[in-house]
């Protein structure tokens, strides 16, 4: 049985050796309305390779501290380097 891996998480907050990763999911409500929920994951970033706004991959691991249960694997895209859709004015 492999470890759970979450791709496409966005770094919400970066502190010294810890990042808060937000994972968005869509939930259908009681009247059929679709809402977006964000789950916060506290991940270990001992190498300090991520910053706020980066898209990252995290993996579930053993408890590292009282809140950290995830480990940062890689940074997929850095903040500000992703090519956005350009509109013609």
Secondary structure, 3 states (H helix, E strand, C coil): CCCCEEEEEEEEEEECCEEEEEEEEEEECCCCCEEEEEEEEEEECCCCCCCCCCEEEEEECCCCCCCCCEEEEEEEECCCCCCCCCCCC
